[in-house]
Amino acid sequence: AQSVAQPEDQVNVAEGNPLTVKCTYSVSGNPYLFWYVQYPNRGLQFLLKYITGDNLVKGSYGFEAEFNKSQTSFHLKKPSALVSDSALYFCAVRDVTDKLIFGTGTRLQVFP
Amino acid sequence: DTEVTQTPKHLVMGMTNKKSLKCEQHMGHRAMYWYKQKAKKPPELMFVYSYEKLSINESVPSRFSPECPNSSLLNLHLHALQPEDSALYLCASSQDPASYNEQFFGPGTRLTVL
């Protein structure tokens, strides 16, 4: 069965510093991976996805993610964090029945 | 129009009430989804409609009844809910259920069952 794991419940980073939110996956076949962000009391917003092609995927709001097949990882990154990036981040994988399987989420806290 | 709208934003209901949640998209998407999300947890899939037909029911209790009147609308009818059904209910849509396109989420309906 397809699954993703987000090993960190919370990530703290100072504004202006680079940030990384980790995600590892377990799939049979080709992985179709997604990152979403959720602000308090809001729906999820799509950030980026990996389907095929370049391992470095660029997305919305300056975020990017690196697909690493050997490490089965799809970490979310941003070169310079903003306080407004503070939110809940979900990694997800599309399974063979087209369902999105979400990780448990990582809360990102960016301090001024 | 590139958004999914949901009404109402908030809903408080008693266990004997009947209410409905509504979701709408005008992006021409042919797949629509209902998710339930508890606080600080990931969304849990409830139902998937593909080309206006129910394609996935994740063993959801019958007190939740989905309906897809047309390709732009998705309803979730609620009846005899339990307090543990209190959650954020999210609707989403995607271009084509058979492809690997991203899902677009609405802002959700915050449901409280008393």
HADDOCK unambig.tbl for C-alpha pairs under 7 A between the chains (distance, minus, plus):
assign (segid A and resid 42 and name CA) (segid B and resid 107 and name CA) 4.90 0.50 0.50
assign (segid A and resid 42 and name CA) (segid B and resid 108 and name CA) 6.59 0.50 0.50
assign (segid A and resid 43 and name CA) (segid B and resid 90 and name CA) 6.70 0.50 0.50
assign (segid A and resid 43 and name CA) (segid B and resid 105 and name CA) 5.74 0.50 0.50
assign (segid A and resid 43 and name CA) (segid B and resid 106 and name CA) 5.49 0.50 0.50
assign (segid A and resid 43 and name CA) (segid B and resid 107 and name CA) 4.09 0.50 0.50
assign (segid A and resid 43 and name CA) (segid B and resid 108 and name CA) 5.73 0.50 0.50
assign (segid A and resid 44 and name CA) (segid B and resid 105 and name CA) 5.63 0.50 0.50
assign (segid A and resid 45 and name CA) (segid B and resid 105 and name CA) 6.67 0.50 0.50
assign (segid A and resid 46 and name CA) (segid B and resid 104 and name CA) 6.93 0.50 0.50
assign (segid A and resid 98 and name CA) (segid B and resid 97 and name CA) 6.67 0.50 0.50
assign (segid A and resid 98 and name CA) (segid B and resid 98 and name CA) 6.82 0.50 0.50
assign (segid A and resid 102 and name CA) (segid B and resid 42 and name CA) 6.16 0.50 0.50
assign (segid A and resid 103 and name CA) (segid B and resid 42 and name CA) 6.76 0.50 0.50
assign (segid A and resid 104 and name CA) (segid B and resid 41 and name CA) 6.28 0.50 0.50
assign (segid A and resid 104 and name CA) (segid B and resid 42 and name CA) 5.60 0.50 0.50
assign (segid A and resid 105 and name CA) (segid B and resid 42 and name CA) 6.48 0.50 0.50
